[in-house]
């Protein structure tokens, strides 16, 4: 049995779904342009620099989910998928996922982006398992807070191992394991798999991959 794990933003997608979702809300006039664009850009820079406080970011990112009915959010997400996500999925990314699925590998997307935003994207790729940050709900309404461990940096390891354990599996259950990612923030999980793959990597991850002899893959040329 083999395991294939995929980061989402700037890996399977040519872009960041978290960032694009906020920009989508800004462009529709659902959130205040000046404050949200400024904060969105600042958090994105912190992420790239490796200095992001994930709980502060989630307070910002999950707030709009708590301020609108689920029916409205779902309708907006359908439009978001068409306008902002589908054009960012390359055929190369689809083919990569399809190769692993056709081989019978156990596949999952592992992303810090919340599962409301990423669930339909995972389904678009045909990947049944999504390990993303979970937005808390109460009475069918999002609360604006995360539930459990955010799937970020070392949190990705915690969440992946809990997912495997729920199926009676662990790392040793697999002959080979892949993790595909673009970001140095994912070095903890990349270091655990047998086949780490740097996908269109940032400069820090590229340097690490070259030193370690990891595969470097380009999906979004």
Secondary structure, DSSP 8 states (H G I E B T S, - for coil): -EEEEE-IIIIIBSS-HHHHHHHHHHHTTSS-HHHHHHHHHHHHHHHHHT---HHHHHHHHHHHHHTS-HHHHHHHHHHHIIIIIGGGB-HHHHHHHHHHHHTT-EEEEEEEEEHHHHHHHHHHHT--EEEEEEEEEETTEEEEEEESS-SSTHHHHHHHHHHHHHTT--GGG-SEEEEEES-GGGHHHHTTSSEEEEES--HHHHHHHHHHT-EEE-S--
